[in-house]
Amino acid sequence: MNLVGVSVKNVGRNKLRTLLTVLGIAVAVVAFVLLRTVLTAWTVGADFAAKDRIATRNKVTFIVPLPKRYIETIRSVPGVVDSCYSNWFGAKDPNHEREFFASMAVQTQSFFSVFDEIVVSPADKERWLSDRKGALVGDVLARKLGWKVGDTVTLTGSIYPGDWQFQIAGIYGAKRKVVDRSTFFFHWDYLNESLPEGARQRDQIGWVISRIKEPGRAAEISQAIDRIFDDQEILTLSMSERAMNTSFLGMLSTVLKAIDIISLVILAIMMLILGNTIAMGARERTREFGVMRAIGFLPHHIAIAVLAESLAVGALGGGLGLVLAYPVVQGGMGRWLEENMGSFFPYFRVAETTALSAMGLALLLALLAGLLPAYRASRLHVIEALRRVG
C-alpha cells in the first residue's frame, strides 16, 4: 500500500470524530445545494422564456393597468402575430385558505395561439371557450385541491372583492418544464362584465403578451409598440418575455445575492470544521510523523499524507451530501414547492452544475483545510517529534 493509501486508511482511526465531521460536511453540502437550487429554480423562468414573445405593461409599473383599447393597436404592429391580455385576479379558495395559487383573467380567444406550450384536450378546450364562467386549471393544482372537470368552485377575491363562482371546464398540462401548472385561468370578459358600470377597474387590463414572427426583432418591435403610445396619456414599456422576467428578478436582486453569499459561507464553515479535525489528527500522530522522518520520509511526504486524509474526509462528506441532497432537496422540498408555490418555482430540480459545484468545492475546501496542518506537520523536527508525548 502506498503513502496515500495509508493516509486514507487513517481516516477511520477515530471513527466517531470522522463520522461527525463527515456528517457535518454532508449537512453543509445539502444546505449549499438547497440554496443554489433555489437560485437556479427562481431564474429558470427567465432562462427558458419563449424567444418569440414580448410583454407590454404600463411604463410606470406593472401594477398600474392599461386601457383595453391598446390591444388592437398592439396587434396591428408589423411583426406581431397575435396578442393576449391578462389581469392578475388574486383570489383564494375559502375551502383551502392556506393554499396559494395564481389566478388570472385572460383573453380566451387568443390565449392558445400566444401560449402554445399549454396542453389541453380538444374537449376541455371547447368546453372552456364556450363557458363564460369556465375555468382552466393546471393538473398540479387540480390534483392538490381535488378538483375535477365539472366541479363548481367559488373563489373569494381580494383585488376584486366578493365571491366568484366558476365551473372547472378543463385541466391543462404543459410542453415545457418551466410552465406553472398550478394556475387558475378564466375569462376576462366574465370579470369585466361583472364589474359595475363606471367602476375604475372596468375595461382595464394588466399587461399584454404578444407573439412575434421573428425572435431576432424583439427589441425592434418592442420599441415600435412603445413609440405608438408616446403621445398617449398612459405610456407603455415593452420588452422580450425574458427581459420582463429578468426585470422582475431584479427587484429581488438583494435577496438573491444574500442567498448566494450564505451558500458560500456555509461551505466556509464546513472548511473550518474539517480543518479542526485534520489538525487534531495530525497532532495525535506527531510521533508517527517523527518515525517516518527518521526512516527516510521527506517533509513533502508528510504533507501529502495529511492532505490525502483531508481530501478523503472531504470526498466522503461531499459524496454523502449529494446522496442526501437529491431525495431531500429535489424529491422532498422540490416536489412540495412545485405543488404549493408553482408560480415562483414551477421547476425545482437540482441542476447538474450545482451538484458538480458542490462536490468540487467540497474537495477544494478540504484541500485548503488541510494546508496548514500539512505545512506544520512537514516542518516538524525528528527529535522534537519523537520526544512529544500525546
VEXDREN-2710 file (C-alpha; in Angstrom, 1 decimal):
% VEXDREN-2710
k/r/px/py/pz
1/MET/0.0/0.0/0.0
2/ASN/1.4/3.5/-0.9
3/LEU/1.6/6.6/1.2
4/VAL/-1.8/8.0/0.0
5/GLY/-3.5/4.6/0.7
6/VAL/-2.1/4.5/4.3
7/SER/-3.3/8.1/4.9
8/VAL/-6.8/7.3/3.6
9/LYS/-6.9/4.3/5.9
10/ASN/-6.0/6.5/8.8
11/VAL/-9.4/8.3/8.3
12/GLY/-11.0/5.5/10.3
13/ARG/-8.7/5.7/13.2
14/ASN/-11.0/7.8/15.3
15/LYS/-14.3/6.6/13.9
16/LEU/-16.6/8.9/16.0
17/ARG/-14.8/12.1/15.2
18/THR/-14.5/11.2/11.5
19/LEU/-18.2/10.3/11.4
20/LEU/-19.3/13.6/13.0
21/THR/-17.0/15.5/10.6
22/VAL/-18.4/13.7/7.5
23/LEU/-22.0/14.3/8.7
24/GLY/-21.2/18.0/9.3
25/ILE/-19.8/18.3/5.8
26/ALA/-22.8/16.4/4.3
27/VAL/-25.2/18.8/6.1
28/ALA/-23.3/21.8/4.7
29/VAL/-23.3/20.3/1.2
30/VAL/-27.1/19.7/1.4
31/ALA/-27.6/23.3/2.6
32/PHE/-25.4/24.6/-0.2
33/VAL/-27.3/22.5/-2.8
34/LEU/-30.6/23.7/-1.5
35/LEU/-29.8/27.4/-1.6
36/ARG/-28.2/27.1/-5.0
37/THR/-31.2/25.2/-6.3
38/VAL/-33.4/28.0/-5.0
39/LEU/-31.4/30.4/-7.1
40/THR/-31.5/28.3/-10.3
41/ALA/-35.2/27.5/-9.9
42/TRP/-36.0/31.1/-9.3
43/THR/-34.3/32.2/-12.5
44/VAL/-35.4/29.3/-14.6
45/GLY/-38.4/31.3/-16.0
46/ALA/-36.0/33.9/-17.4
47/ASP/-33.5/31.3/-18.7
48/PHE/-36.2/29.3/-20.6
49/ALA/-38.5/32.2/-21.6
50/ALA/-40.1/32.0/-25.1
51/LYS/-37.9/33.9/-27.5
52/ASP/-40.8/34.8/-29.8
53/ARG/-42.9/36.6/-27.2
54/ILE/-42.8/40.2/-25.9
55/ALA/-44.6/41.7/-23.0
56/THR/-46.2/45.2/-22.8
57/ARG/-47.1/46.8/-19.5
58/ASN/-47.6/50.3/-18.0
59/LYS/-44.4/52.3/-18.2
60/VAL/-44.7/53.3/-14.5
61/THR/-45.1/49.8/-13.1
62/PHE/-46.8/46.5/-13.9
63/ILE/-49.3/47.2/-11.0
64/VAL/-50.9/50.1/-12.9
65/PRO/-53.3/48.8/-15.6
66/LEU/-53.5/49.7/-19.3
67/PRO/-56.7/50.6/-21.3
68/LYS/-58.2/47.6/-23.0
69/ARG/-58.3/49.5/-26.3
70/TYR/-54.5/49.3/-26.5
71/ILE/-54.7/45.6/-27.5
72/GLU/-55.9/46.3/-31.1
73/THR/-53.2/48.8/-31.7
74/ILE/-50.5/46.4/-30.5
75/ARG/-51.9/43.6/-32.8
76/SER/-51.6/46.0/-35.8
77/VAL/-47.9/46.5/-35.3
78/PRO/-45.9/44.9/-38.1
79/GLY/-44.2/41.7/-36.9
80/VAL/-46.8/40.9/-34.2
81/VAL/-48.7/37.6/-34.9
82/ASP/-51.2/37.7/-32.1
83/SER/-51.7/39.2/-28.6
84/CYS/-53.4/38.2/-25.4
85/TYR/-54.1/40.4/-22.4
86/SER/-54.4/39.3/-18.8
87/ASN/-55.3/40.6/-15.3
88/TRP/-54.0/39.3/-12.0
89/PHE/-57.1/38.3/-10.1
90/GLY/-55.7/37.5/-6.7
91/ALA/-58.3/35.1/-5.1
92/LYS/-58.4/32.2/-2.7
93/ASP/-60.5/29.1/-2.3
94/PRO/-62.2/29.5/1.1
95/ASN/-62.1/25.8/1.5
96/HIS/-58.3/25.9/1.2
97/GLU/-57.4/29.3/2.6
98/ARG/-53.7/28.4/3.2
99/GLU/-53.2/27.3/-0.4
100/PHE/-51.7/29.9/-2.7
101/PHE/-52.1/29.7/-6.4
102/ALA/-52.0/32.2/-9.3
103/SER/-55.4/33.2/-10.6
104/MET/-55.6/35.2/-13.8
105/ALA/-58.3/36.6/-16.1
106/VAL/-57.2/36.1/-19.7
107/GLN/-58.5/36.9/-23.2
108/THR/-59.6/33.4/-24.1
109/GLN/-59.9/34.0/-27.9
110/SER/-56.2/34.4/-28.4
111/PHE/-54.9/32.5/-25.3
112/PHE/-53.8/29.3/-27.0
113/SER/-52.2/31.0/-30.1
114/VAL/-50.0/33.1/-27.8
115/PHE/-49.3/30.4/-25.2
116/ASP/-48.8/27.4/-27.3
117/GLU/-47.0/25.5/-24.6
118/ILE/-50.3/25.0/-22.8
119/VAL/-51.6/21.4/-23.4
120/VAL/-55.3/20.7/-23.1
121/SER/-57.6/18.1/-24.7
122/PRO/-59.9/19.3/-27.5
123/ALA/-63.0/18.5/-25.4
124/ASP/-61.7/20.6/-22.5
125/LYS/-60.6/23.4/-24.7
126/GLU/-64.0/23.6/-26.4
127/ARG/-65.8/23.4/-23.1
128/TRP/-63.7/26.2/-21.6
129/LEU/-64.1/28.5/-24.6
130/SER/-67.8/28.1/-24.6
131/ASP/-68.5/28.5/-20.9
132/ARG/-68.4/32.2/-19.7
133/LYS/-67.8/31.0/-16.1
134/GLY/-65.4/28.2/-17.1
135/ALA/-62.0/27.9/-15.5
136/LEU/-58.9/26.1/-16.9
137/VAL/-56.7/24.8/-14.1
138/GLY/-53.3/23.2/-14.1
139/ASP/-53.1/19.5/-13.4
140/VAL/-50.9/20.0/-10.3
141/LEU/-53.4/22.4/-8.8
142/ALA/-56.3/20.2/-9.6
143/ARG/-54.7/17.2/-8.1
144/LYS/-53.7/19.1/-4.9
145/LEU/-57.1/20.6/-4.3
146/GLY/-59.1/17.6/-5.5
147/TRP/-60.8/19.4/-8.4
148/LYS/-62.1/17.7/-11.5
149/VAL/-63.9/18.7/-14.6
150/GLY/-67.5/19.7/-13.9
151/ASP/-66.8/20.9/-10.3
152/THR/-68.3/24.2/-9.2
153/VAL/-65.7/26.3/-7.4
154/THR/-66.2/29.6/-5.5
155/LEU/-63.2/31.9/-5.0
156/THR/-63.0/34.9/-2.7
157/GLY/-61.5/37.9/-4.4
158/SER/-59.1/40.4/-2.8
159/ILE/-58.3/42.8/-5.6
160/TYR/-61.9/42.2/-6.9
161/PRO/-63.8/41.6/-3.6
162/GLY/-66.7/39.2/-3.4
163/ASP/-67.4/35.6/-4.1
164/TRP/-66.8/34.5/-7.7
165/GLN/-68.3/31.2/-8.9
166/PHE/-66.6/29.1/-11.6
167/GLN/-67.1/25.8/-13.3
168/ILE/-63.9/23.7/-13.8
169/ALA/-64.1/23.3/-17.6
170/GLY/-60.7/21.8/-18.3
171/ILE/-57.4/20.7/-16.9
172/TYR/-54.1/21.6/-18.7
173/GLY/-50.6/20.3/-18.8
174/ALA/-47.5/21.8/-20.4
175/LYS/-45.0/21.1/-23.1
176/ARG/-42.2/22.9/-21.3
177/LYS/-40.9/22.1/-17.8
178/VAL/-40.8/25.8/-16.7
179/VAL/-44.6/26.4/-17.1
180/ASP/-46.5/26.8/-13.9
181/ARG/-49.1/24.0/-13.7
182/SER/-50.8/25.4/-10.7
183/THR/-52.5/28.4/-12.3
184/PHE/-56.3/29.2/-12.4
185/PHE/-57.2/30.8/-15.8
186/PHE/-60.7/32.1/-16.5
187/HIS/-62.5/34.5/-18.9
188/TRP/-61.5/38.2/-18.7
189/ASP/-65.0/39.0/-20.1
190/TYR/-66.6/37.4/-17.1
191/LEU/-64.5/39.5/-14.8
192/ASN/-65.1/42.7/-16.7
193/GLU/-68.8/42.3/-17.2
194/SER/-69.3/41.5/-13.5
195/LEU/-67.9/44.9/-12.5
196/PRO/-70.4/47.8/-12.0
197/GLU/-70.8/50.4/-14.8
198/GLY/-68.3/53.2/-14.3
199/ALA/-66.1/51.2/-12.0
200/ARG/-62.4/52.3/-12.1
201/GLN/-61.3/48.7/-13.0
202/ARG/-63.7/48.2/-15.8
203/ASP/-62.2/47.9/-19.3
204/GLN/-58.7/47.8/-17.8
205/ILE/-56.1/45.1/-18.5
206/GLY/-52.9/44.3/-16.6
207/TRP/-50.5/43.5/-19.4
208/VAL/-50.3/42.2/-22.9
209/ILE/-48.2/39.3/-24.2
210/SER/-47.6/39.2/-28.0
211/ARG/-46.2/36.5/-30.2
212/ILE/-43.9/37.8/-32.9
213/LYS/-42.8/36.3/-36.3
214/GLU/-39.0/36.9/-35.8
215/PRO/-37.5/36.5/-32.4
216/GLY/-34.4/38.4/-33.5
217/ARG/-36.6/41.6/-33.9
218/ALA/-38.0/41.5/-30.4
219/ALA/-36.2/44.7/-29.4
220/GLU/-37.2/46.5/-32.6
221/ILE/-40.9/45.5/-32.3
222/SER/-40.9/46.5/-28.6
223/GLN/-39.7/49.9/-29.5
224/ALA/-42.3/50.2/-32.3
225/ILE/-45.1/49.4/-29.9
226/ASP/-43.9/52.0/-27.3
227/ARG/-43.5/54.7/-29.9
228/ILE/-47.1/54.4/-30.9
229/PHE/-48.2/55.3/-27.4
230/ASP/-45.7/58.1/-26.8
231/ASP/-48.3/60.8/-27.3
232/GLN/-50.9/59.0/-25.1
233/GLU/-51.6/59.8/-21.5
234/ILE/-50.7/56.3/-20.5
235/LEU/-47.3/55.2/-21.8
236/THR/-46.1/51.6/-22.3
237/LEU/-43.0/49.7/-21.7
238/SER/-42.4/46.6/-24.0
239/MET/-39.7/44.0/-23.8
240/SER/-39.0/40.4/-24.5
241/GLU/-40.5/37.9/-22.2
242/ARG/-37.0/37.0/-20.9
243/ALA/-36.3/40.7/-20.2
244/MET/-39.6/41.0/-18.4
245/ASN/-38.9/38.0/-16.2
246/THR/-35.3/39.3/-15.6
247/SER/-36.6/42.7/-14.6
248/PHE/-38.9/41.1/-12.1
249/LEU/-35.9/39.2/-10.6
250/GLY/-34.1/42.5/-10.4
251/MET/-36.5/43.7/-7.7
252/LEU/-35.3/40.7/-5.6
253/SER/-31.6/41.0/-6.5
254/THR/-30.6/41.8/-2.9
255/VAL/-32.4/38.7/-1.6
256/LEU/-30.8/36.5/-4.3
257/LYS/-27.4/37.9/-3.7
258/ALA/-27.8/37.3/0.1
259/ILE/-28.7/33.6/-0.7
260/ASP/-25.7/33.3/-2.9
261/ILE/-23.4/34.6/-0.2
262/ILE/-25.0/32.5/2.5
263/SER/-24.4/29.3/0.4
264/LEU/-20.7/30.1/0.3
265/VAL/-20.5/31.0/4.0
266/ILE/-21.9/27.6/4.8
267/LEU/-19.1/25.9/2.9
268/ALA/-16.5/28.1/4.6
269/ILE/-17.8/27.0/7.9
270/MET/-17.5/23.4/6.7
271/MET/-13.9/24.1/5.8
272/LEU/-13.2/25.3/9.4
273/ILE/-14.8/22.2/10.9
274/LEU/-12.7/19.9/8.6
275/GLY/-9.6/21.9/9.3
276/ASN/-10.0/21.4/13.0
277/THR/-10.5/17.7/12.6
278/ILE/-7.4/17.3/10.4
279/ALA/-5.3/19.4/12.8
280/MET/-6.3/17.3/15.7
281/GLY/-5.5/14.1/13.8
282/ALA/-2.1/15.5/12.8
283/ARG/-1.2/16.4/16.4
284/GLU/-2.1/12.9/17.6
285/ARG/0.2/11.4/15.0
286/THR/3.2/13.6/15.8
287/ARG/5.3/10.7/17.0
288/GLU/4.4/8.7/13.9
289/PHE/5.5/11.5/11.6
290/GLY/8.7/11.7/13.6
291/VAL/9.3/7.9/13.0
292/MET/8.5/8.4/9.3
293/ARG/11.1/11.2/9.0
294/ALA/13.6/9.1/10.9
295/ILE/13.3/6.2/8.4
296/GLY/13.7/8.4/5.4
297/PHE/10.4/10.0/4.5
298/LEU/10.9/13.6/3.3
299/PRO/8.8/16.7/4.5
300/HIS/6.7/16.7/1.4
301/HIS/5.8/13.1/2.0
302/ILE/4.3/14.1/5.4
303/ALA/2.4/16.9/3.8
304/ILE/1.0/14.6/1.2
305/ALA/-0.2/12.2/3.9
306/VAL/-2.1/14.9/5.8
307/LEU/-3.6/16.4/2.6
308/ALA/-4.7/12.9/1.4
309/GLU/-6.5/12.4/4.7
310/SER/-8.2/15.8/4.4
311/LEU/-9.3/15.1/0.8
312/ALA/-10.6/11.7/1.8
313/VAL/-12.8/13.1/4.5
314/GLY/-13.9/15.9/2.2
315/ALA/-14.8/13.4/-0.5
316/LEU/-16.8/11.2/1.9
317/GLY/-18.7/14.2/3.2
318/GLY/-19.3/15.7/-0.2
319/GLY/-20.5/12.4/-1.6
320/LEU/-22.8/11.7/1.3
321/GLY/-24.2/15.3/1.0
322/LEU/-25.0/14.8/-2.7
323/VAL/-26.6/11.4/-2.0
324/LEU/-28.8/13.1/0.6
325/ALA/-29.5/16.2/-1.5
326/TYR/-31.4/14.6/-4.2
327/PRO/-34.2/13.0/-2.1
328/VAL/-34.2/15.9/0.4
329/VAL/-33.9/18.9/-1.9
330/GLN/-35.3/17.5/-5.2
331/GLY/-37.6/14.7/-4.1
332/GLY/-39.0/16.2/-0.9
333/MET/-38.8/20.0/-0.8
334/GLY/-38.8/20.4/-4.6
335/ARG/-41.9/18.5/-5.0
336/TRP/-43.6/20.5/-2.2
337/LEU/-42.6/23.8/-3.8
338/GLU/-43.8/22.8/-7.2
339/GLU/-47.2/21.9/-5.8
340/ASN/-47.6/24.8/-3.4
341/MET/-45.6/27.6/-4.9
342/GLY/-45.6/26.7/-8.6
343/SER/-45.9/30.4/-9.5
344/PHE/-42.5/31.0/-8.2
345/PHE/-40.9/27.6/-8.5
346/PRO/-42.5/25.8/-11.4
347/TYR/-39.5/23.5/-11.9
348/PHE/-37.4/22.8/-8.8
349/ARG/-34.6/20.4/-9.6
350/VAL/-31.0/20.0/-8.6
351/ALA/-29.0/21.1/-11.7
352/GLU/-26.0/19.1/-12.8
353/THR/-23.8/22.2/-12.5
354/THR/-25.0/22.6/-8.9
355/ALA/-24.1/19.0/-8.0
356/LEU/-20.7/19.3/-9.6
357/SER/-20.0/22.7/-8.0
358/ALA/-20.9/21.2/-4.6
359/MET/-18.6/18.3/-5.0
360/GLY/-15.8/20.4/-6.5
361/LEU/-16.0/23.0/-3.7
362/ALA/-16.1/20.3/-1.0
363/LEU/-12.8/18.9/-2.4
364/LEU/-11.2/22.3/-2.9
365/LEU/-12.1/23.4/0.6
366/ALA/-10.9/20.1/2.0
367/LEU/-7.6/20.8/0.3
368/LEU/-7.5/24.3/1.8
369/ALA/-8.5/23.0/5.2
370/GLY/-5.5/20.6/5.2
371/LEU/-2.9/23.0/4.0
372/LEU/-2.0/24.5/7.4
373/PRO/-1.9/21.2/9.3
374/ALA/0.1/19.7/6.4
375/TYR/2.6/22.5/6.5
376/ARG/3.0/22.3/10.2
377/ALA/3.5/18.5/10.1
378/SER/6.0/18.8/7.4
379/ARG/8.1/21.3/9.4
380/LEU/8.4/19.0/12.4
381/HIS/12.0/18.2/13.6
382/VAL/12.6/14.5/14.0
383/ILE/13.9/14.7/17.6
384/GLU/11.2/17.0/18.8
385/ALA/8.5/14.9/17.2
386/LEU/9.9/11.7/18.9
387/ARG/10.1/13.4/22.2
388/ARG/6.5/14.6/22.1
389/VAL/4.0/12.7/24.2
390/GLY/0.2/12.6/23.5
END
